[in-house]
Amino acid sequence: MDIETLPSDYDLKELETAGRDDLAKAGTVSDYSGELIKHPLGFAELSTVQVE
């Protein structure tokens, strides 16, 4: 896995859309962000991919 620094002017919505499009190639994308997860990182945005 490569981790890269985002530019200061990145568009979060555009990045999310591109990520969802990439993940959708592998299956159904679900978003379990925020309130649904009771965890110290409950504020984190979490996504899953169900491989078909």
Biopython code that builds the backbone (N, CA, C, O; Angstrom):
import numpy as np
from Bio.PDB.StructureBuilder import StructureBuilder

atoms = [
    (1, "MET", "N", (0.844, -1.166, 0.000)),
    (1, "MET", "CA", (0.000, 0.000, 0.000)),
    (1, "MET", "C", (0.891, 1.230, 0.000)),
    (1, "MET", "O", (1.847, 1.324, 0.769)),
    (2, "ASP", "N", (0.566, 2.155, -0.861)),
    (2, "ASP", "CA", (1.303, 3.420, -0.918)),
    (2, "ASP", "C", (0.441, 4.515, -0.298)),
    (2, "ASP", "O", (-0.741, 4.645, -0.616)),
    (3, "ILE", "N", (1.033, 5.282, 0.571)),
    (3, "ILE", "CA", (0.345, 6.422, 1.182)),
    (3, "ILE", "C", (0.992, 7.680, 0.636)),
    (3, "ILE", "O", (2.210, 7.846, 0.701)),
    (4, "GLU", "N", (0.168, 8.561, 0.098)),
    (4, "GLU", "CA", (0.711, 9.791, -0.467)),
    (4, "GLU", "C", (0.094, 11.007, 0.223)),
    (4, "GLU", "O", (-1.051, 10.970, 0.673)),
    (5, "THR", "N", (0.857, 12.055, 0.293)),
    (5, "THR", "CA", (0.391, 13.307, 0.871)),
    (5, "THR", "C", (-0.540, 13.991, -0.111)),
    (5, "THR", "O", (-0.223, 14.108, -1.295)),
    (6, "LEU", "N", (-1.695, 14.447, 0.378)),
    (6, "LEU", "CA", (-2.636, 15.152, -0.484)),
    (6, "LEU", "C", (-2.217, 16.603, -0.634)),
    (6, "LEU", "O", (-1.689, 17.202, 0.303)),
    (7, "PRO", "N", (-2.451, 17.171, -1.812)),
    (7, "PRO", "CA", (-2.145, 18.586, -1.987)),
    (7, "PRO", "C", (-3.080, 19.427, -1.119)),
    (7, "PRO", "O", (-4.171, 18.976, -0.769)),
    (8, "SER", "N", (-2.670, 20.620, -0.778)),
    (8, "SER", "CA", (-3.470, 21.469, 0.110)),
    (8, "SER", "C", (-4.798, 21.881, -0.507)),
    (8, "SER", "O", (-5.719, 22.263, 0.215)),
    (9, "ASP", "N", (-4.914, 21.810, -1.825)),
    (9, "ASP", "CA", (-6.152, 22.238, -2.480)),
    (9, "ASP", "C", (-6.989, 21.064, -3.005)),
    (9, "ASP", "O", (-7.763, 21.227, -3.948)),
    (10, "TYR", "N", (-6.833, 19.874, -2.390)),
    (10, "TYR", "CA", (-7.579, 18.717, -2.875)),
    (10, "TYR", "C", (-9.079, 18.896, -2.629)),
    (10, "TYR", "O", (-9.487, 19.590, -1.698)),
    (11, "ASP", "N", (-9.888, 18.263, -3.472)),
    (11, "ASP", "CA", (-11.339, 18.315, -3.372)),
    (11, "ASP", "C", (-11.816, 16.993, -2.768)),
    (11, "ASP", "O", (-11.803, 15.964, -3.444)),
    (12, "LEU", "N", (-12.233, 17.015, -1.511)),
    (12, "LEU", "CA", (-12.624, 15.805, -0.804)),
    (12, "LEU", "C", (-13.759, 15.075, -1.516)),
    (12, "LEU", "O", (-13.737, 13.848, -1.606)),
    (13, "LYS", "N", (-14.741, 15.802, -2.019)),
    (13, "LYS", "CA", (-15.875, 15.182, -2.704)),
    (13, "LYS", "C", (-15.406, 14.456, -3.967)),
    (13, "LYS", "O", (-15.854, 13.347, -4.257)),
    (14, "GLU", "N", (-14.504, 15.090, -4.710)),
    (14, "GLU", "CA", (-13.961, 14.480, -5.927)),
    (14, "GLU", "C", (-13.162, 13.228, -5.587)),
    (14, "GLU", "O", (-13.256, 12.219, -6.288)),
    (15, "LEU", "N", (-12.379, 13.288, -4.518)),
    (15, "LEU", "CA", (-11.584, 12.151, -4.076)),
    (15, "LEU", "C", (-12.493, 10.995, -3.646)),
    (15, "LEU", "O", (-12.222, 9.838, -3.967)),
    (16, "GLU", "N", (-13.574, 11.311, -2.916)),
    (16, "GLU", "CA", (-14.525, 10.288, -2.475)),
    (16, "GLU", "C", (-15.203, 9.634, -3.681)),
    (16, "GLU", "O", (-15.341, 8.411, -3.726)),
    (17, "THR", "N", (-15.619, 10.430, -4.643)),
    (17, "THR", "CA", (-16.279, 9.899, -5.839)),
    (17, "THR", "C", (-15.347, 8.977, -6.613)),
    (17, "THR", "O", (-15.756, 7.901, -7.049)),
    (18, "ALA", "N", (-14.107, 9.393, -6.784)),
    (18, "ALA", "CA", (-13.131, 8.572, -7.500)),
    (18, "ALA", "C", (-12.877, 7.263, -6.751)),
    (18, "ALA", "O", (-12.768, 6.203, -7.367)),
    (19, "GLY", "N", (-12.783, 7.339, -5.430)),
    (19, "GLY", "CA", (-12.569, 6.140, -4.627)),
    (19, "GLY", "C", (-13.738, 5.179, -4.713)),
    (19, "GLY", "O", (-13.546, 3.969, -4.837)),
    (20, "ARG", "N", (-14.953, 5.713, -4.648)),
    (20, "ARG", "CA", (-16.149, 4.872, -4.762)),
    (20, "ARG", "C", (-16.219, 4.215, -6.143)),
    (20, "ARG", "O", (-16.576, 3.043, -6.261)),
    (21, "ASP", "N", (-15.878, 4.971, -7.180)),
    (21, "ASP", "CA", (-15.880, 4.411, -8.534)),
    (21, "ASP", "C", (-14.877, 3.263, -8.647)),
    (21, "ASP", "O", (-15.176, 2.229, -9.244)),
    (22, "ASP", "N", (-13.692, 3.445, -8.074)),
    (22, "ASP", "CA", (-12.677, 2.387, -8.104)),
    (22, "ASP", "C", (-13.138, 1.159, -7.319)),
    (22, "ASP", "O", (-12.973, 0.031, -7.783)),
    (23, "LEU", "N", (-13.714, 1.371, -6.136)),
    (23, "LEU", "CA", (-14.175, 0.254, -5.315)),
    (23, "LEU", "C", (-15.357, -0.473, -5.949)),
    (23, "LEU", "O", (-15.489, -1.687, -5.796)),
    (24, "ALA", "N", (-16.213, 0.254, -6.654)),
    (24, "ALA", "CA", (-17.395, -0.340, -7.285)),
    (24, "ALA", "C", (-17.006, -1.368, -8.348)),
    (24, "ALA", "O", (-17.799, -2.253, -8.670)),
    (25, "LYS", "N", (-15.811, -1.263, -8.888)),
    (25, "LYS", "CA", (-15.352, -2.243, -9.872)),
    (25, "LYS", "C", (-15.229, -3.633, -9.254)),
    (25, "LYS", "O", (-15.311, -4.640, -9.958)),
    (26, "ALA", "N", (-15.031, -3.686, -7.920)),
    (26, "ALA", "CA", (-14.866, -4.957, -7.225)),
    (26, "ALA", "C", (-16.171, -5.473, -6.618)),
    (26, "ALA", "O", (-16.269, -6.651, -6.276)),
    (27, "GLY", "N", (-17.174, -4.600, -6.483)),
    (27, "GLY", "CA", (-18.435, -5.036, -5.884)),
    (27, "GLY", "C", (-19.254, -3.859, -5.399)),
    (27, "GLY", "O", (-19.052, -2.723, -5.827)),
    (28, "THR", "N", (-20.183, -4.149, -4.498)),
    (28, "THR", "CA", (-21.082, -3.136, -3.957)),
    (28, "THR", "C", (-20.378, -2.342, -2.863)),
    (28, "THR", "O", (-19.796, -2.927, -1.951)),
    (29, "VAL", "N", (-20.426, -1.019, -2.946)),
    (29, "VAL", "CA", (-19.786, -0.151, -1.960)),
    (29, "VAL", "C", (-20.823, 0.284, -0.937)),
    (29, "VAL", "O", (-21.894, 0.769, -1.301)),
    (30, "SER", "N", (-20.506, 0.112, 0.350)),
    (30, "SER", "CA", (-21.376, 0.543, 1.443)),
    (30, "SER", "C", (-20.622, 1.536, 2.306)),
    (30, "SER", "O", (-19.405, 1.440, 2.463)),
    (31, "ASP", "N", (-21.349, 2.487, 2.863)),
    (31, "ASP", "CA", (-20.734, 3.512, 3.710)),
    (31, "ASP", "C", (-21.254, 3.347, 5.134)),
    (31, "ASP", "O", (-22.450, 3.496, 5.384)),
    (32, "TYR", "N", (-20.362, 3.041, 6.058)),
    (32, "TYR", "CA", (-20.725, 2.874, 7.463)),
    (32, "TYR", "C", (-20.080, 3.954, 8.310)),
    (32, "TYR", "O", (-19.503, 3.654, 9.355)),
    (33, "SER", "N", (-20.164, 5.188, 7.885)),
    (33, "SER", "CA", (-19.512, 6.306, 8.555)),
    (33, "SER", "C", (-20.302, 6.792, 9.763)),
    (33, "SER", "O", (-21.526, 6.670, 9.828)),
    (34, "GLY", "N", (-19.566, 7.341, 10.706)),
    (34, "GLY", "CA", (-20.162, 8.105, 11.792)),
    (34, "GLY", "C", (-20.926, 7.319, 12.826)),
    (34, "GLY", "O", (-20.389, 6.397, 13.439)),
    (35, "GLU", "N", (-22.169, 7.677, 13.021)),
    (35, "GLU", "CA", (-22.996, 7.219, 14.134)),
    (35, "GLU", "C", (-23.245, 5.717, 14.182)),
    (35, "GLU", "O", (-23.533, 5.188, 15.255)),
    (36, "LEU", "N", (-23.146, 5.024, 13.079)),
    (36, "LEU", "CA", (-23.483, 3.612, 13.063)),
    (36, "LEU", "C", (-22.470, 2.741, 13.793)),
    (36, "LEU", "O", (-22.771, 1.599, 14.143)),
    (37, "ILE", "N", (-21.284, 3.264, 14.024)),
    (37, "ILE", "CA", (-20.229, 2.465, 14.634)),
    (37, "ILE", "C", (-19.860, 3.063, 15.986)),
    (37, "ILE", "O", (-19.417, 4.209, 16.059)),
    (38, "LYS", "N", (-20.038, 2.302, 17.044)),
    (38, "LYS", "CA", (-19.683, 2.736, 18.396)),
    (38, "LYS", "C", (-18.243, 2.303, 18.661)),
    (38, "LYS", "O", (-17.994, 1.168, 19.067)),
    (39, "HIS", "N", (-17.328, 3.186, 18.436)),
    (39, "HIS", "CA", (-15.902, 2.876, 18.547)),
    (39, "HIS", "C", (-15.170, 4.192, 18.782)),
    (39, "HIS", "O", (-15.679, 5.248, 18.407)),
    (40, "PRO", "N", (-13.993, 4.156, 19.391)),
    (40, "PRO", "CA", (-13.247, 5.400, 19.580)),
    (40, "PRO", "C", (-13.014, 6.164, 18.279)),
    (40, "PRO", "O", (-12.833, 7.382, 18.295)),
    (41, "LEU", "N", (-13.017, 5.459, 17.166)),
    (41, "LEU", "CA", (-12.857, 6.119, 15.877)),
    (41, "LEU", "C", (-14.201, 6.258, 15.172)),
    (41, "LEU", "O", (-14.256, 6.294, 13.943)),
    (42, "GLY", "N", (-15.274, 6.334, 15.933)),
    (42, "GLY", "CA", (-16.614, 6.421, 15.367)),
    (42, "GLY", "C", (-16.820, 7.593, 14.442)),
    (42, "GLY", "O", (-17.729, 7.571, 13.612)),
    (43, "PHE", "N", (-15.995, 8.618, 14.564)),
    (43, "PHE", "CA", (-16.100, 9.777, 13.688)),
    (43, "PHE", "C", (-15.455, 9.508, 12.325)),
    (43, "PHE", "O", (-15.653, 10.276, 11.383)),
    (44, "ALA", "N", (-14.687, 8.423, 12.218)),
    (44, "ALA", "CA", (-13.974, 8.134, 10.979)),
    (44, "ALA", "C", (-14.946, 7.667, 9.905)),
    (44, "ALA", "O", (-15.956, 7.033, 10.206)),
    (45, "GLU", "N", (-14.642, 7.977, 8.673)),
    (45, "GLU", "CA", (-15.473, 7.525, 7.563)),
    (45, "GLU", "C", (-14.962, 6.153, 7.117)),
    (45, "GLU", "O", (-13.797, 5.993, 6.753)),
    (46, "LEU", "N", (-15.851, 5.185, 7.154)),
    (46, "LEU", "CA", (-15.484, 3.825, 6.812)),
    (46, "LEU", "C", (-16.317, 3.342, 5.630)),
    (46, "LEU", "O", (-17.522, 3.585, 5.573)),
    (47, "SER", "N", (-15.681, 2.666, 4.700)),
    (47, "SER", "CA", (-16.382, 2.101, 3.557)),
    (47, "SER", "C", (-15.978, 0.654, 3.411)),
    (47, "SER", "O", (-14.867, 0.273, 3.782)),
    (48, "THR", "N", (-16.873, -0.155, 2.874)),
    (48, "THR", "CA", (-16.569, -1.558, 2.614)),
    (48, "THR", "C", (-16.891, -1.871, 1.166)),
    (48, "THR", "O", (-17.629, -1.140, 0.505)),
    (49, "VAL", "N", (-16.335, -2.952, 0.688)),
    (49, "VAL", "CA", (-16.661, -3.450, -0.647)),
    (49, "VAL", "C", (-17.069, -4.894, -0.506)),
    (49, "VAL", "O", (-16.346, -5.700, 0.079)),
    (50, "GLN", "N", (-18.242, -5.224, -1.049)),
    (50, "GLN", "CA", (-18.694, -6.602, -1.073)),
    (50, "GLN", "C", (-18.337, -7.157, -2.433)),
    (50, "GLN", "O", (-18.879, -6.716, -3.447)),
    (51, "VAL", "N", (-17.428, -8.122, -2.468)),
    (51, "VAL", "CA", (-16.964, -8.693, -3.732)),
    (51, "VAL", "C", (-18.024, -9.649, -4.239)),
    (51, "VAL", "O", (-18.488, -10.531, -3.516)),
    (52, "GLU", "N", (-18.396, -9.459, -5.486)),
    (52, "GLU", "CA", (-19.450, -10.299, -6.087)),
    (52, "GLU", "C", (-18.866, -11.439, -6.861)),
    (52, "GLU", "O", (-19.606, -12.242, -7.431)),
]
sb = StructureBuilder()
sb.init_structure("model")
sb.init_model(0)
sb.init_chain("A")
sb.init_seg("    ")
for serial, (resi, resn, name, xyz) in enumerate(atoms, 1):
    if name == "N":
        sb.init_residue(resn, " ", resi, " ")
    sb.init_atom(name, np.array(xyz, "f"), 0.0, 1.0, " ", f" {name:<3s}", serial, name[0])
structure = sb.get_structure()
